[in-house]
Amino acid sequence: MINIKKFVKNAIIEDNGRGDLFFDVAPKGRFKAQVICKDDGVLAGVKYARILARTEKFDCKFLKLDGDRLKKGDVIAKLEGKASILLSSERTFLNLLQHASGIATQASKYAQAIEGYDVALLDTRKTRPQLRDFEKYASRVGGAINHRLGLDDCLMLKDTHLKTIDNLSEFIKKARKRISWVTKIEIECETFEQVKHAMEAGADIIMCDNMKPDQIEDVVKYRDENFTHVLLEASGNINLDTIESYAKTGVDAVSSGSIIHQATWLDFSMKFD
């Protein structure tokens, strides 16, 4: 919660600069306003917007909550406060809701595409700098599960890492003695031979990167017959048109960076009564 407060405060400072020029000439008294949705989608950002309202000291009653489905014309929130405060907060307030709701809406589309399959939908670390917590929160609201939040919560060996390692088995043995006992090791593989080598070396998770569904089916069969404890993740240019074909393969998870980086903001507006 402290990090969210700091994030919101910095967003306010960014927009206000040395001070809103309207502040000193704003009409006195209290005013009422509504936030209206101009798109269909899934709402997110309420958690952050509420903190903004408390920080800037205006009343805010949300009629919709994180995860609720929105229709064009829905009133999302009712606001009341000084004109100077409502107007200086308007853009930051709307930006938080629009940005988060766009990601939640995109995640929801992906989740619906694989509904009924026993597979987890994962996002990735392809997030905007300084916005990872915010964007991954929005992804969760829409129905995705967070993959790594950073380099510190799973040891993932991608193709670039593997180029620096001579003996994978020895490297993993050494790593097991250095990292937390509960930390998993995931290895990125692009071929069936790489998969076999990584499983034999002691990987906990295999990322099947840029493999076609029929190739992944072979990997699933091999895993089921030889290394049942290993988890399988399909990744690499997976989009709404192709995600179901990957979910059908029997992998444990499907990840897609486009849940976040291809999301389009929803359109909201603030209207004074």
Secondary structure, DSSP 4 states (H G I P E B T S, - for coil): -HHHHHHHHHHHHHHHTT--TTGGGPPPSEEEEEEEE-S-EE---HHHHHHHHHHHT-EEEESS-TT-EE-TT-EEEEEEEEHHHHHHHHHHHHHHHHHHHHHHHHHHHHHHHTTTSS-EEE--S---TT-HHHHHHHHHHHT-B---SSTTS-EEE-HHHHTT-S-HHHHHHHHHHHS-TT--EEEEESSHHHHHHHHHHT-SEEEEET--HHHHHHHHHHHHHH-TT-EEEEESS--TTTHHHHHTTT-SEEE-THHHHT-----EEEEE-
